[in-house]
Amino acid sequence: MQKIKSLMTRQGLKSPPESLSDLGAIESLRVPGKEEFRELREQPSDPQAEQELINSIEQVYFSTDSFDIVKYELEKLPPVLNLQELEEYRDKLKQQQAAVSKKVADLILEKQPAYVKELERVTSLQTGLQLAAVICTNGRRHLNIAKEGFTQASLGLLANQRKRQLLIGLLKSLRTIKTLQRTDVRLSEMLEEEDYPGAIQLCLECQKAASTFKHYSCISELNSKLQDTLEQIEEQLDVALSKICKNFDINHYTKVQQAYRLLGKTQTAMDQLHMHFTQAIHNTVFQVVLGYVELCSGNTDTKFQKLQYKDLCTHVTPDSYIPCLADLCKALWEVMLSYYRTMEWHEKHDNEDTTSASEGSNIGTEETNFDRGYIKKKLEHGLTRIWQDVQLKVKTYLLGTDLSIFKYDDFIFVLDIISRLMQVGEEFCGSKSEVLQESIRKQSVNYFKNYHRTRLDELRMFLENETWELCPVKSNFSILQLHEFKFMEQSRSPSVSPSKQPASTSSKTVTLFEQYCSDGNPFEIQANHKDEETEDVLASNGYESDEQEKSAYQEYDSDSDVPEELKRDYVDEQTGDAPVKSVSRETLKSRKKSDYSLNKVNAPILTNTTLNVIRLVGKYMQMMNILKPIAFDVIHFMSQLFDYYLYAIYTFFGRNDSLESTGLGLSSSRLRTTLNRIQESLIDMEVSADPTATLTAAEERKEKVPSPHLSHLVVLTSGDTLYGLAERVVATESLVFLAEQFEFLQPHLDAVMPAVKKPFLQQFYSQTVSTASELRKPIYWIVAGKAIDYEQMLLLMANVKWDVKEIMSQHNIYVDALLKEFEQFNRRLNEVSKRVRIPLPVSNILWEHCIRLANRTIVEGYANVKKCSNEGRALMQLDFQQFLMKLEKLTDIRPIPDKEFVETYIKAYYLTENDMERWIKEHREYSTKQLTNLVNVCLGSHINKKARQKLLAAIDDIDRPKR
């Protein structure tokens, strides 16, 4: 039974899950014989029944070979044996055995071919093993022969050769180690030579070589030393990087960047560079200010070195303030220029790297592009950051001292430096320098208010002490020749003086960084800039040379043709047109004597006070040009200078209530409005301050100036001098000249004026500057009103009998008296012209005023007539025509002013009732008295009483609105 179970297990039959490791020897397997196979096959077979029998076998029979079946069956026997049960149990076991045997037989028959084939393979394997045994035997025999054939000496040679090879390798390694140990000397030499890329490359190669020989104990110490050396190189490299901030050197910076690239720390280098720039700005400004503070204090006490920069700035003395500021800006310029050149270097090398990458391999291109983008963004961000640091440092310096203590030129110099610095900042990063602008604007406005107030007080003093004498300037005088206006010639290139500008300027604007990239500093030329050129505007005794004086008087006595300059002088200066009537040769020669008496045909008429005002305007414009944010304040103050000058001229020479009351003062409504505005806004009319006045009123009075008073040295009451005509001409024409200069400066002022404030500038020019020439009429009207004795003429006219019966052929004596007055006026005018050139517009206005007053006096005389005949009216016409004929020989004014005024009044005598009524309504230029007298004189001749009442009523209706 045990054998059957073992056989079933080996053949793969169903058995318990235990594995059998001992298969036993092949020879111990008993194969059923043919008879047994036949018996088993002949037995009737029911596969299902056989399988049930096999399944009914107890599992214990399928256990290992050590199981004792007999003992197991005996132990199962009951205590009381029953033969029948035993036989039945035996039959059952036999059936089970038969079923198992039959199943085994079937399996054996099924596996027999495979068994035969495996047996053949085993036999073949046995044959191969026998052959291998023979080969091994032969090999051992041959090895014994080889062992006996080689001697011990031959093996020694092989061992020595191997040892030699090992020693050669060791010697090579020792030499490499020796070279590595001596590398630190070479590294030190390379660092002294500032060959940072080479030093790093050598150190990295040494580290790589050291890692190859790390199995040597001496190499571990060397490797540590190389690491320390590499860290030392990085420290020195950082120091070398910091040197770039003050003095950029292309070769030096190229080596530093190559070194950082070898270390793989290009981004770290850029971070460090910005930190160094920030530190450089702080250290630079501190050292500059500290140097001046210690120099001015006279000692080297360390207490200043411990101060903060803000506190240190307060110790700068006023004398050293401007040099310190200039040096401060120079030092900061160097830092910004280094940053600018650093950016240029990176832009150039980025383009080169891009070209190389496109031509070469793409290995590492992505990482390189990332580093390049990072560096570009970092540099662009650093522009604004550095400029902000610069502004804050300069602002702190400016706030450390009160700028109001400086003189104007020094203050302008400070503004010029700051303006240049703001220009640098705008070119550096496009910033508008809000920090500096706001700081300097506040100080400038406060400074300028105080300065302007002082200048107004000085102007009042000048005006009150001005004797209105002519200031002799050259005929080609221009305000651009004055120092104060030199900045206008330099506006194209504010960083260089006119003498240093090239003869031909390129249309392309050159920035300060491009101009001073390699050499120079935009703040170096400031110190000597204002003294580069001298003024030469004054003439000697009214002549530019002795030869010119001699030539002028020769021309005065000469009968030669009238020069073209004089002909041009007789063109109407107001309209630009030639006179209506050609001027005779004698008249031109007479006028030539006047205009050439001091050879000042083209020389402007101005006074020292005018020149001072012009200089003030130049100074104001300097500040405005340097600091455009305060342009409106400056222009407002400039307008006050002109307003005060104009008001002073009018107060001194043009105010005359008696003439104004006549309605013929000729002051236009625009001029009166301007004068009233000036008086209300600028003139302090109170004699003394009111202690009870409010604070607001006191503040308003601070902005005003007392009205000026004419100097007692100026006499305007003498008839010999035509009532101060020379002084009036100098004063009035100097005002006109000043207005012309303001007109000349208008485009420049308009360019810097903020757009929202331009209406103020336009209003100033249209309502104030343009009214300057209008002052001529009221000022010269006063002279004209006193130069001719009009009252005497009225008395002479009153003695004339106008109700004559015959037409007279001889004019009346009052005409001759009036003409003598005009001849006397002409002689006095010539006398005055020897002192001061009287321009043609002035001469024309004087003659026009005198003639106009004379004609109105004639009408007034005719209006005083009680009785008049037709022949008397004819005599009036004769007198007036005689007056006109003689007058035209004295003057070139055409047409004669108010000629129609007289002729129309004379001819009105002949009008009928209806025509006269219409004439009265149309001619309101005549006074009520003149119209009434005309009606009364006509009564009885061709107008009856009823018509008289009607005409008087019409006159009354006209006069009623005037009351």
Secondary structure as GFF3:
##gff-version 3
##sequence-region A 1 963
A	DSSP	alpha_helix	2	10	.	.	.	ID=ss1
A	DSSP	three_ten_helix	26	28	.	.	.	ID=ss2
A	DSSP	alpha_helix	34	42	.	.	.	ID=ss3
A	DSSP	alpha_helix	47	56	.	.	.	ID=ss4
A	DSSP	three_ten_helix	59	62	.	.	.	ID=ss5
A	DSSP	alpha_helix	69	76	.	.	.	ID=ss6
A	DSSP	alpha_helix	83	149	.	.	.	ID=ss7
A	DSSP	alpha_helix	152	181	.	.	.	ID=ss8
A	DSSP	alpha_helix	183	192	.	.	.	ID=ss9
A	DSSP	alpha_helix	196	212	.	.	.	ID=ss10
A	DSSP	alpha_helix	217	243	.	.	.	ID=ss11
A	DSSP	alpha_helix	250	263	.	.	.	ID=ss12
A	DSSP	alpha_helix	266	297	.	.	.	ID=ss13
A	DSSP	alpha_helix	309	313	.	.	.	ID=ss14
A	DSSP	alpha_helix	318	359	.	.	.	ID=ss15
A	DSSP	alpha_helix	365	399	.	.	.	ID=ss16
A	DSSP	three_ten_helix	403	405	.	.	.	ID=ss17
A	DSSP	alpha_helix	408	429	.	.	.	ID=ss18
A	DSSP	alpha_helix	434	465	.	.	.	ID=ss19
A	DSSP	three_ten_helix	479	481	.	.	.	ID=ss20
A	DSSP	three_ten_helix	483	485	.	.	.	ID=ss21
A	DSSP	alpha_helix	486	489	.	.	.	ID=ss22
A	DSSP	three_ten_helix	498	500	.	.	.	ID=ss23
A	DSSP	alpha_helix	512	515	.	.	.	ID=ss24
A	DSSP	alpha_helix	526	529	.	.	.	ID=ss25
A	DSSP	alpha_helix	546	557	.	.	.	ID=ss26
A	DSSP	alpha_helix	564	569	.	.	.	ID=ss27
A	DSSP	alpha_helix	585	595	.	.	.	ID=ss28
A	DSSP	alpha_helix	608	626	.	.	.	ID=ss29
A	DSSP	three_ten_helix	628	630	.	.	.	ID=ss30
A	DSSP	alpha_helix	631	649	.	.	.	ID=ss31
A	DSSP	pi_helix	650	654	.	.	.	ID=ss32
A	DSSP	alpha_helix	657	661	.	.	.	ID=ss33
A	DSSP	alpha_helix	669	681	.	.	.	ID=ss34
A	DSSP	beta_strand	683	684	.	.	.	ID=ss35
A	DSSP	alpha_helix	695	702	.	.	.	ID=ss36
A	DSSP	beta_strand	705	706	.	.	.	ID=ss37
A	DSSP	alpha_helix	725	752	.	.	.	ID=ss38
A	DSSP	three_ten_helix	755	757	.	.	.	ID=ss39
A	DSSP	alpha_helix	758	767	.	.	.	ID=ss40
A	DSSP	three_ten_helix	769	775	.	.	.	ID=ss41
A	DSSP	alpha_helix	776	787	.	.	.	ID=ss42
A	DSSP	alpha_helix	790	798	.	.	.	ID=ss43
A	DSSP	alpha_helix	813	835	.	.	.	ID=ss44
A	DSSP	alpha_helix	840	863	.	.	.	ID=ss45
A	DSSP	alpha_helix	870	890	.	.	.	ID=ss46
A	DSSP	alpha_helix	899	907	.	.	.	ID=ss47
A	DSSP	three_ten_helix	908	910	.	.	.	ID=ss48
A	DSSP	alpha_helix	913	922	.	.	.	ID=ss49
A	DSSP	alpha_helix	928	938	.	.	.	ID=ss50
A	DSSP	alpha_helix	945	959	.	.	.	ID=ss51
A	DSSP	three_ten_helix	960	962	.	.	.	ID=ss52
###
